[in-house]
Amino acid sequence: MAAMDLFGRRWALRIIWELRAGPLGARALLARCAGMSSSVLYQRLRELSSGGIIAPSADGYELTRLGAELGDALRPLGEWAATWAQAQEQDDRGPAGA
């Protein structure tokens, strides 16, 4: 439940998502997360660092081994979300031939 609490905090998963391809500094993270305040960013960075999900690096912040493994764990959820999004689009278009 502690992990779900951490990941459920606003912007936490977005920060993890943005770090998936490699390290980023705080300014780059703010630029990629339009609408996030710097105070929230730094709070989430502290929380995710304390949780062992990210770590400071020479280039800003990067995923730890556990953080990278989280991406692997979330991959099935991403696949489900893509299927769900397609179903939503089909529902929005209405029945075939309508």
Buried (B, 14 or more C-beta within 10 A) or exposed (E): EEEEEBBEBEBBBBBBBBBEEEBBEEEBBBEBBEEBEEEBBEBBBEBBBEBEBBBEBEEBBBBBEEBBEBBEEBEEEEEEEEEEEEEEEEEEEEEEEE
